[in-house]
Amino acid sequence: MNMNAESKQNRHVVIISIDGMANYYLQDPNVRMPNVRRLIGSGVVAAGMESVFPTATWAIHSSMVTGTYPRKHGVLGNWTVERPKHRVGEFFGDRMYDQPDVLRCETWYDAAKRAGWTTASICWPVTRGAKNIDFNIPEFYEQELFDSLCTASYWEELKATGLPMERYGEWSRDHARGPMQDWLTTEIAKYTIRIHRPNLLQLHYLLPDSLQHDYGIRSKEAYWSLEYVDERIGDVLKALEDNDLHDMTDVFVVSDHGFVDTTKTFYPNVLFRQKGWFNTEQPGRSQVIAVSNGGSGFVYVLEEDPDRRAALVAEVRQTLQRAEGVGRLFEQEQFPALGLPAPGELDTFRPDFAFEADMDSFVHFGHEGDEVIRPLTKFKGMHGYLPQRDELKAIFVAAGPSIQAGVTLPEIRLVDIAPTIARLIGVELGSADGSALDQIWKEEMQLGKLYSAQR
C-alpha cells in the first residue's frame, strides 16, 4: 500500500494535542479560540470524545496513536508498579522506558513510515527511542534527557538556529514558564514545516493542563491558557500557508481528557502503612502499594506466598471497599471492560485492584502523616477519573482537503483517531480497537477513489 513518490510528496497530516482541554470548553462563551473555531467551521467537530481509563496523559496518548486500549498497547497509566523489579514504573516524562520496550502496538507514525512518509514529533508522550520518527523530541522534563535522547542531528540543527533549546527542560517543569515551553514547541514546529516538510507532524501543548492543575477549571488562568494555545495553533496554520502546504494538509486538533476541581487528597499508602503492609524504607518491597493516576489509583499486592497472598487480597479488598476516598473499586475480572488487562495479561504491570477516587479527591503517592483523607490538595484541578464522565470528555476537530465542512459528529471514541489517520496515510492498523471515521471524508475523497492508486 505504499504511495508513489508524487502522491507522497503532496500528502500531509498535522495532529495537535491540547493537554487537558475538556469538551465543555467548546460550548463555553468565555473561551476565545478563533483558530480552532475556524477549523470547526471549515471541517468536522465531534459532540464529544470518550477517552480511556485512567484519563492520564501517557496512557491516553498511547491509545491515541495506536487506536487501542491500554490492555493491548501496554502503557497502563502515568505510573504503575513493575512487579519483577519491585519498583514504581514511571512512564511520566519518558524517564524510564524506551518506546519499543513498552508500546506493543503499531502507531500511526509506524504506519506512516511503512507507507514511505517522513515523520516528526514534538513533545509527544511515549516516543523516547521511537524508531519510526525521523525528527523526534519526546516529552521530557529534564534537560539532560533532551540533550541525549532527542534525534541528535535534529537537536543540533535546532540549536544552530538560535532557538533556546537549552531551556526546554526548565520551561517544561516550571508551570509559570509553561507559555515559553509551548512557544518553543511552536517555533520548532514552524522550523520543521519550513525546512523538512514532514508528511506527518504531531505536537503536544501542555499549558491548559498545567494551569488547571494549579488554578482549577474555568479559572481566568485556564481561559487564558486556551487562548494562548489557540494563538500558537494559528502560528502553525500560518506556517503551513507560508510554505504552500495548507491545501495539501489535513489538520486534527484533539485533546486527551477533561478536568474537574478537587478539594481533598486521599493517601492510600498511609492507609496501607497503618495496616502494616507498606514498607516506608523500601516502598517497592511493600506487601501492598498504591500508585496514583490523578483521580484514580492502582493497587498492587506484592506478597508472593500463595496462601498469604490470597488472604491479603481479600483483606485489601475489604479495606478499600470501606475506605473514605474510594468512589468505585474494580477487580481484575472487571478490567477488560475498563480497557485494562485481564488476569494473565501484562503480568509485569497489571494491578490487583483499580479504583476511581471520589470526584473531589486527588490520589497521592505519599505515605507520610496520619491522615488518610486531608482537606485541601496539591492540585486545584485533576483528571484520571472514568472517561465516561461528561467532565472528562475530550475534543475532536478536523479540517483539510480530505474532510467535509460543517459536520458535527455524534460522540466518538479516542481510539477512533488512529484508524482515521491511517486511512489518510493509505494503510490499515490491524490491531486497532477503534474504527475509522469514514463519514468525515469529502464525497470525492472517499477511500475507494482516494486510495485506489495506492493499493
C-alpha positions in Angstrom: 0.0 0.0 0.0 3.0 2.3 -0.4 2.2 5.6 -2.2 4.1 6.6 -5.2 6.6 9.5 -4.9 4.3 12.2 -6.3 1.4 11.4 -4.1 3.6 11.0 -1.0 5.1 14.5 -1.6 1.6 16.0 -1.8 0.1 14.4 1.3 0.5 15.9 4.8 -1.2 15.4 8.2 -0.7 17.5 11.3 -2.1 16.3 14.7 -2.2 18.8 17.5 -3.0 17.6 21.0 -4.1 20.1 23.6 -3.5 18.6 27.0 -6.4 18.9 29.4 -8.9 20.7 27.1 -12.3 19.4 28.2 -15.1 19.2 25.6 -17.2 21.6 27.7 -14.9 24.4 26.8 -16.1 24.3 23.2 -19.6 25.4 24.5 -18.2 28.0 26.9 -18.7 31.6 25.6 -15.7 32.7 27.7 -13.3 30.6 25.6 -11.7 32.6 22.8 -10.2 30.2 20.3 -10.8 31.7 16.9 -8.3 29.4 15.1 -9.9 26.3 16.4 -13.3 27.6 15.7 -12.2 28.5 12.2 -11.2 24.8 11.7 -14.6 23.7 13.1 -16.3 25.9 10.6 -14.4 24.6 7.7 -14.3 21.0 8.9 -15.7 18.5 11.4 -16.2 18.6 15.1 -17.4 15.8 17.4 -20.1 16.3 20.0 -17.6 14.8 22.4 -14.9 12.2 22.6 -14.6 9.4 25.2 -11.0 8.9 26.3 -9.6 5.9 28.1 -9.1 4.8 31.7 -7.2 6.1 33.5 -7.6 9.5 32.0 -3.9 10.1 32.4 -1.7 11.6 29.7 0.8 8.8 29.0 -1.9 6.1 28.7 -4.1 8.3 26.6 -1.5 9.4 24.1 -0.5 5.7 23.7 -4.2 4.9 22.9 -4.4 7.9 20.6 -1.6 6.8 18.3 -2.4 3.1 18.3 -6.2 3.1 18.3 -6.1 0.6 21.2 -6.9 0.5 24.8 -4.1 0.2 27.5 -4.9 -3.6 27.8 -3.5 -4.0 24.3 -0.8 -1.3 23.9 0.7 -1.9 27.4 1.1 1.7 28.9 -1.4 1.4 31.7 -1.0 4.9 33.2 1.4 7.6 34.1 2.6 5.4 37.0 2.4 1.6 37.6 4.4 -0.9 39.6 6.9 -3.1 37.8 6.4 -6.3 39.7 9.6 -8.3 38.8 11.8 -5.4 39.8 9.7 -4.3 42.8 9.8 -0.7 41.7 7.4 2.0 40.7 7.3 2.1 36.9 7.3 5.8 35.8 6.0 6.5 32.3 5.6 10.2 33.1 8.3 12.2 31.5 9.6 9.3 29.4 12.3 8.9 32.1 12.5 5.1 32.4 11.4 3.3 29.2 12.1 3.4 25.5 9.0 3.3 23.4 9.8 0.0 21.6 10.1 -1.7 25.0 6.7 -0.8 26.3 4.4 0.2 23.5 3.2 -3.1 22.0 1.0 -2.0 19.0 1.7 -0.2 15.7 1.3 3.5 15.8 0.1 5.9 13.1 3.7 7.1 12.8 4.9 3.5 12.3 2.2 3.2 9.6 3.4 6.4 8.0 6.9 5.1 7.7 5.6 1.8 6.3 3.9 4.0 3.6 7.2 5.8 2.9 6.2 9.1 4.7 8.5 11.3 6.7 7.6 11.8 10.3 8.2 14.4 13.0 7.1 14.5 16.7 7.4 17.4 19.2 6.7 16.9 22.9 4.7 13.7 22.4 4.5 11.2 25.3 5.9 7.7 24.9 8.2 8.5 22.0 11.6 8.1 23.6 13.7 5.9 21.3 10.8 5.5 18.7 12.4 4.1 15.6 10.0 5.4 13.1 10.1 9.1 13.9 12.6 10.9 11.7 12.6 14.1 13.8 11.9 13.4 17.4 11.7 15.5 20.6 9.9 13.4 23.2 8.1 14.9 26.2 10.9 15.2 28.7 11.2 17.3 31.8 15.0 17.0 32.4 17.4 18.9 30.1 19.9 16.1 30.1 17.2 13.8 28.5 16.6 16.4 25.8 20.3 16.7 25.1 20.9 13.0 25.0 17.8 11.3 23.7 16.2 13.5 21.0 17.2 12.9 17.4 20.8 14.0 17.6 21.2 15.7 14.2 17.8 17.4 14.5 18.6 18.7 18.0 21.9 20.1 16.9 20.2 21.7 13.8 17.7 23.4 16.1 20.3 24.7 18.4 22.2 26.1 15.4 19.1 28.2 14.6 19.5 30.1 17.8 16.3 28.7 19.4 16.8 28.4 23.2 16.8 24.6 23.2 18.9 24.6 26.4 15.8 25.9 28.3 13.3 23.3 27.1 13.6 21.1 30.2 13.4 24.1 32.7 10.5 25.6 30.9 8.7 22.2 30.7 9.0 21.7 34.5 8.1 25.2 35.6 4.3 25.9 35.1 5.0 29.7 35.4 7.1 29.4 32.3 4.9 27.0 30.6 3.9 29.6 27.9 7.6 29.7 26.9 7.6 25.9 26.6 4.6 25.8 24.3 6.0 28.8 22.4 9.2 26.8 21.8 7.3 23.8 20.7 5.6 26.0 18.2 8.8 27.6 16.9 10.3 24.1 16.4 7.1 23.1 14.5 7.3 26.1 12.3 11.0 25.5 11.5 10.3 21.8 10.8 7.5 22.6 8.5 9.6 25.1 6.6 12.8 23.1 6.3 11.8 19.4 6.4 8.1 19.5 5.3 7.3 16.2 7.0 4.4 14.2 5.8 3.2 13.6 9.3 3.8 16.0 12.2 2.4 15.5 15.7 2.8 18.1 18.5 1.6 18.4 22.1 0.7 21.5 24.1 0.9 21.4 27.9 -0.3 24.7 29.2 -4.0 24.2 29.8 -3.3 21.0 31.8 -0.6 22.8 33.9 -2.7 25.8 34.7 -5.9 23.9 35.5 -3.9 21.8 38.0 -2.7 25.0 39.6 -5.8 27.2 39.4 -8.8 24.9 38.7 -11.3 24.6 35.9 -12.8 27.7 34.3 -10.3 29.8 36.1 -9.1 33.0 34.5 -5.7 31.3 34.1 -7.4 28.3 32.3 -9.2 30.6 29.9 -6.0 32.5 29.1 -4.1 29.2 28.5 -6.6 28.1 26.0 -6.5 31.4 24.2 -2.7 31.3 24.2 -2.6 27.8 22.8 -5.1 28.8 20.1 -2.7 31.6 19.1 0.1 29.0 18.8 -2.1 26.8 16.7 -2.7 29.9 14.5 1.1 30.1 14.1 1.3 26.5 12.9 -1.5 27.0 10.5 0.2 30.2 9.1 3.4 28.2 8.7 1.5 25.7 6.5 0.2 28.6 4.4 3.5 30.4 4.2 5.1 27.2 2.9 2.4 26.3 0.4 1.3 23.3 2.4 -2.2 24.4 3.5 -4.1 23.0 0.6 -2.5 19.6 1.0 -2.6 19.2 4.8 -5.3 17.7 6.9 -5.2 19.1 10.4 -6.5 17.4 13.5 -6.9 19.2 16.8 -7.7 16.9 19.7 -7.3 16.7 23.5 -6.6 13.8 25.9 -9.0 14.4 28.8 -11.2 16.9 30.6 -10.9 18.2 34.2 -12.7 18.5 37.5 -12.0 20.6 40.6 -10.6 18.9 43.7 -10.8 19.8 47.3 -9.4 16.7 49.2 -6.4 14.4 49.0 -6.6 10.6 49.5 -3.4 8.8 50.7 -3.9 5.1 50.2 -0.3 4.3 51.2 -0.9 5.9 54.5 -3.8 3.5 55.0 -1.6 0.6 53.9 1.2 1.7 56.2 -1.2 1.8 59.1 -2.2 -1.8 58.3 1.5 -2.8 58.3 1.5 -3.6 54.6 3.6 -0.7 53.3 7.4 -0.6 53.7 8.4 3.0 54.3 12.1 2.3 53.9 11.8 0.3 50.7 8.4 1.0 49.1 9.0 -1.5 46.3 9.3 -4.2 49.0 5.9 -3.5 50.4 3.3 -6.2 50.7 0.7 -3.7 49.3 1.4 -0.5 47.5 -0.7 2.0 45.5 0.3 4.4 42.7 -1.7 7.4 41.6 -3.0 8.3 38.2 -4.6 11.6 39.4 -8.2 10.9 40.2 -7.7 7.1 40.2 -5.2 4.6 41.5 -3.8 1.2 41.0 -3.2 -1.2 44.0 -0.6 -4.0 43.9 -0.5 -6.9 46.3 3.2 -7.9 46.2 3.1 -10.8 48.7 4.4 -13.8 46.9 3.5 -16.7 49.2 0.2 -18.1 47.6 -1.7 -18.7 50.8 -0.7 -15.4 52.4 -1.3 -13.6 49.2 -4.9 -14.9 48.8 -5.7 -13.9 52.4 -4.1 -10.5 51.9 -6.0 -9.8 48.6 -9.3 -10.5 50.5 -8.3 -8.1 53.3 -7.1 -5.4 50.9 -10.4 -5.7 49.0 -12.4 -5.2 52.3 -10.2 -2.3 53.3 -10.7 -0.5 50.0 -14.4 -1.1 50.0 -14.6 0.7 53.3 -12.1 3.4 52.7 -13.3 7.0 52.5 -12.0 8.5 49.3 -12.6 5.4 47.1 -15.5 6.1 44.9 -15.6 2.9 42.8 -13.4 -0.2 43.2 -12.6 -2.5 40.3 -11.2 -6.1 40.5 -9.3 -7.9 37.8 -12.3 -9.6 36.3 -13.7 -6.1 35.6 -10.6 -4.8 34.0 -11.3 -5.7 30.3 -14.5 -3.5 30.4 -12.2 -0.7 31.6 -9.6 -1.3 28.8 -7.2 -2.8 31.4 -5.5 -6.2 31.1 -7.4 -9.3 32.2 -5.7 -11.9 34.5 -2.8 -13.4 32.7 -2.2 -10.4 30.5 0.6 -7.8 31.1 1.6 -9.5 34.3 4.6 -7.2 34.7 2.4 -4.1 35.2 -1.1 -5.3 35.8 -2.5 -4.2 39.2 -4.7 -6.3 41.5 -7.2 -3.6 42.0 -8.0 -0.3 40.3 -10.2 2.4 41.8 -11.7 5.7 40.9 -11.4 8.3 43.7 -14.3 10.4 44.9 -14.8 13.1 42.2 -13.5 15.9 44.5 -10.4 13.9 45.5 -6.8 13.6 44.3 -4.9 10.3 44.9 -1.4 11.0 46.3 1.5 8.6 46.4 2.8 9.8 49.7 2.9 7.7 52.9 3.9 10.3 55.5 1.5 11.6 58.2 -1.5 10.0 59.9 -4.5 11.3 57.9 -5.7 9.2 55.1 -8.1 11.9 53.9 -6.9 15.5 54.1 -8.6 18.8 53.3 -7.0 20.8 50.6 -4.9 19.3 47.8 -1.7 19.9 45.9 -3.8 20.4 42.8 -6.9 22.5 42.4 -7.9 20.7 39.2 -7.5 17.0 38.3 -8.2 14.2 35.8 -7.7 10.5 35.9 -11.3 9.6 36.6 -13.6 7.4 34.4 -13.6 8.6 30.8 -17.4 8.1 30.5 -18.0 11.1 32.8 -19.0 14.2 30.9 -16.4 16.3 32.7 -13.7 14.1 31.3 -14.8 14.1 27.7 -12.2 15.4 25.2 -12.4 17.3 21.9 -12.0 16.2 18.3 -11.7 18.7 15.4 -10.5 18.0 11.9 -10.3 20.1 8.7 -8.4 19.9 5.4 -8.6 18.9 1.8 -9.9 15.4 2.5 -12.5 16.5 5.1 -16.1 17.7 4.8 -17.1 21.2 6.0 -19.8 22.0 8.6 -20.3 18.5 10.0 -20.9 17.7 13.7 -20.3 14.0 14.5 -22.0 12.3 17.4 -19.7 11.4 20.3 -16.7 9.4 19.2 -14.0 7.4 21.0 -10.4 8.4 21.3 -9.4 5.1 19.9 -11.1 6.0 16.6 -8.5 8.7 15.8 -5.6 6.4 14.8 -7.6 4.3 12.3 -8.8 7.5 10.8 -5.3 8.9 10.4 -4.2 5.5 9.0 -6.9 5.9 6.3 -5.4 9.2 5.3 -2.0 7.6 5.1 -3.4 4.8 2.9 -2.8 1.9 5.3 -4.7 0.0 8.0 -3.8 -0.5 11.6 -4.6 -4.2 12.1 -4.6 -4.1 15.9 -6.9 -1.1 16.4 -9.8 -1.3 18.8 -11.3 1.8 17.2 -12.9 2.4 13.8 -12.1 4.9 11.1 -14.4 7.9 11.0 -15.2 7.4 7.3 -18.2 9.7 7.5 -15.8 12.7 7.7 -14.4 12.4 4.1 -15.5 14.6 1.3 -17.5 12.7 -1.3 -14.8 13.0 -4.0 -12.2 11.8 -1.4 -14.0 8.6 -0.5 -11.4 5.9 0.2 -12.2 3.8 -2.8 -11.3 6.7 -5.0 -8.7 8.4 -3.0 -6.5 5.4 -2.4 -7.2 3.2 -5.4 -3.9 4.3 -6.9 -2.1 3.4 -3.8 -3.4 -0.1 -3.4 
